[in-house]
Amino acid sequence: MKFTDHLWAEALPVYTKIQAHPFNQELMAGTLPVEKFKFYIRQDSLYLAEFSKALAVTGTHAGTSQELLDFLQFAQNAILVERALHESYFKEYHIDHQAGMAPGCFAYTHYLLATSTFESYEVAVAALLPCFWIYKKVGDYIYQRQTKPNPYQNWINTYAGESFANSVQKALNTCDRLADQASEITRKQMTEAYVTASRLEYVFWDSAYKLEKWPV
Ligand SMILES: Cc1ncc(C[n+]2csc(CCO)c2C)c(N)n1
């Protein structure tokens, strides 16, 4: 059994809830209120700006130049995705550039920044994996079942392409290779980081659906 199969089984209850979350169900049906989509896009733009740094830092801890290159390309891609959001959705939906990070976005981005900076390369790779893998799974799920026409079609297409699938496969292969060479303690830490980041993916969607605000 591959290590990533074990990870998938460990976080399956979290994934199941992400797939069933009203944000994703309504996005798929095209019925998601536009306010919630706008909130999500603004938060995702803030997320991507920090996520790209976490990817780049993780790359500096890689053991091979190929993996450094992979992570730098992921980081570059995250910045390009963020720019594309600005070019399209920010203009189309008149999204507020001033709104700061909601608690869910803050928790997720800072977890990834801290993990990539202070934990081992192995643990950082496991923490970054849900971002790729869960988006691929949710993206495929929505793409196959979407109601057409759908006002969120462009967003739905973003994670359905072949080049994104290749990136996800690279991240999975790296995680498996590292786990094969890691101690049992490190593998446990990797599993914990993977589950935590998966829970934070859930929190991120839930935050958008609830238009989450700081309570104070
Ligand atoms: C909260 C949140 N989590 C994951 C993604 C997905 N994602 C964004 S950039 C990228 C690949 C970078 O090379 C991936 C997989 C997202 N957009 N927002």
PDBQT file of the ligand as one rigid body, heavy atoms in Angstrom, charges set to zero:
ROOT
HETATM    1  C1  LIG A 301      -7.793  27.178  -0.218  1.00  0.00    +0.000 C 
HETATM    2  C2  LIG A 301      -7.238  26.624  -1.497  1.00  0.00    +0.000 A 
HETATM    3  N1  LIG A 301      -6.652  25.411  -1.462  1.00  0.00    +0.000 NA
HETATM    4  C3  LIG A 301      -6.145  24.897  -2.589  1.00  0.00    +0.000 A 
HETATM    5  C4  LIG A 301      -6.205  25.578  -3.787  1.00  0.00    +0.000 A 
HETATM    6  C5  LIG A 301      -5.676  24.942  -5.036  1.00  0.00    +0.000 C 
HETATM    7  N2  LIG A 301      -4.467  25.454  -5.605  1.00  0.00    +0.000 N 
HETATM    8  C6  LIG A 301      -4.199  26.736  -5.728  1.00  0.00    +0.000 A 
HETATM    9  S1  LIG A 301      -2.693  27.010  -6.535  1.00  0.00    +0.000 SA
HETATM   10  C7  LIG A 301      -2.424  25.393  -6.692  1.00  0.00    +0.000 A 
HETATM   11  C8  LIG A 301      -1.230  24.820  -7.389  1.00  0.00    +0.000 C 
HETATM   12  C9  LIG A 301      -0.007  25.596  -7.306  1.00  0.00    +0.000 C 
HETATM   13  O1  LIG A 301       0.919  25.153  -8.239  1.00  0.00    +0.000 OA
HETATM   14  C10 LIG A 301      -3.467  24.690  -6.146  1.00  0.00    +0.000 A 
HETATM   15  C11 LIG A 301      -3.522  23.256  -6.176  1.00  0.00    +0.000 C 
HETATM   16  C12 LIG A 301      -6.820  26.839  -3.766  1.00  0.00    +0.000 A 
HETATM   17  N3  LIG A 301      -6.940  27.580  -4.878  1.00  0.00    +0.000 N 
HETATM   18  N4  LIG A 301      -7.324  27.331  -2.616  1.00  0.00    +0.000 NA
ENDROOT
TORSDOF 0
